[in-house]
Amino acid sequence: MKILKPKFILDWGEIRKEGGYLKLLKKKGFIVLVAFILFYLIRDSLLYIVIPVLIAKGFITCS
């Protein structure tokens, strides 16, 4: 599974395991927080806005 993860994510995971989220924020700064917010913003936009609109317009069907 490590093949699919970028190196910086693996590094962040190791730092988090050693000292928790506060140590990760102190060591890497607020780029971690920005990355977290952007990830969920993009994911939720696709999941709750784009896909339902495509279903409503008939681009995605079940049959």
C-alpha positions as a LaTeX table, in Angstrom:
\begin{tabular}{lrrr}
\hline
Residue & $x$ (\AA) & $y$ (\AA) & $z$ (\AA) \\
\hline
Met1 & 0.00 & 0.00 & 0.00 \\
Lys2 & 2.99 & 2.34 & 0.47 \\
Ile3 & 3.50 & 2.35 & $-3.30$ \\
Leu4 & 0.34 & 4.40 & $-3.78$ \\
Lys5 & 1.21 & 7.08 & $-1.21$ \\
Pro6 & 3.49 & 10.04 & $-2.01$ \\
Lys7 & 6.71 & 10.30 & $-0.01$ \\
Phe8 & 5.65 & 13.46 & 1.82 \\
Ile9 & 2.50 & 11.73 & 3.10 \\
Leu10 & 4.60 & 8.87 & 4.45 \\
Asp11 & 6.93 & 11.39 & 6.14 \\
Trp12 & 3.99 & 13.22 & 7.69 \\
Gly13 & 2.60 & 9.91 & 8.94 \\
Glu14 & 5.86 & 9.03 & 10.65 \\
Ile15 & 6.03 & 12.42 & 12.36 \\
Arg16 & 2.41 & 12.05 & 13.51 \\
Lys17 & 3.09 & 8.57 & 14.92 \\
Glu18 & 6.09 & 9.87 & 16.88 \\
Gly19 & 4.55 & 12.92 & 18.49 \\
Gly20 & 0.95 & 13.40 & 17.40 \\
Tyr21 & $-0.73$ & 16.09 & 15.38 \\
Leu22 & 0.70 & 18.98 & 17.38 \\
Lys23 & 4.25 & 17.88 & 16.62 \\
Leu24 & 3.32 & 17.53 & 12.95 \\
Leu25 & 1.94 & 21.08 & 12.90 \\
Lys26 & 4.98 & 22.45 & 14.72 \\
Lys27 & 7.44 & 20.69 & 12.43 \\
Lys28 & 5.76 & 21.16 & 9.03 \\
Gly29 & 3.72 & 24.28 & 9.69 \\
Phe30 & 0.27 & 25.13 & 8.51 \\
Ile31 & 0.80 & 23.54 & 5.08 \\
Val32 & $-0.49$ & 20.35 & 6.71 \\
Leu33 & $-3.68$ & 22.11 & 7.78 \\
Val34 & $-4.12$ & 23.66 & 4.32 \\
Ala35 & $-3.60$ & 20.27 & 2.64 \\
Phe36 & $-6.15$ & 18.66 & 4.97 \\
Ile37 & $-8.77$ & 21.33 & 4.28 \\
Leu38 & $-8.20$ & 21.24 & 0.51 \\
Phe39 & $-8.45$ & 17.45 & 0.42 \\
Tyr40 & $-11.82$ & 17.43 & 2.16 \\
Leu41 & $-13.08$ & 20.44 & 0.19 \\
Ile42 & $-12.37$ & 18.72 & $-3.12$ \\
Arg43 & $-13.65$ & 15.34 & $-1.95$ \\
Asp44 & $-16.89$ & 16.70 & $-0.54$ \\
Ser45 & $-17.49$ & 18.91 & $-3.59$ \\
Leu46 & $-17.31$ & 15.89 & $-5.86$ \\
Leu47 & $-19.33$ & 13.69 & $-3.56$ \\
Tyr48 & $-22.13$ & 16.09 & $-2.63$ \\
Ile49 & $-22.32$ & 18.56 & $-5.54$ \\
Val50 & $-20.86$ & 17.29 & $-8.82$ \\
Ile51 & $-22.10$ & 13.69 & $-8.75$ \\
Pro52 & $-25.72$ & 14.58 & $-7.79$ \\
Val53 & $-25.83$ & 17.25 & $-10.51$ \\
Leu54 & $-24.60$ & 14.75 & $-13.10$ \\
Ile55 & $-27.22$ & 12.23 & $-11.95$ \\
Ala56 & $-29.97$ & 14.86 & $-12.12$ \\
Lys57 & $-28.97$ & 15.89 & $-15.65$ \\
Gly58 & $-28.92$ & 12.25 & $-16.78$ \\
Phe59 & $-25.20$ & 11.92 & $-17.51$ \\
Ile60 & $-24.88$ & 9.14 & $-14.91$ \\
Thr61 & $-27.52$ & 6.40 & $-14.86$ \\
Cys62 & $-27.92$ & 3.11 & $-13.02$ \\
Ser63 & $-29.02$ & 1.07 & $-16.02$ \\
\hline
\end{tabular}
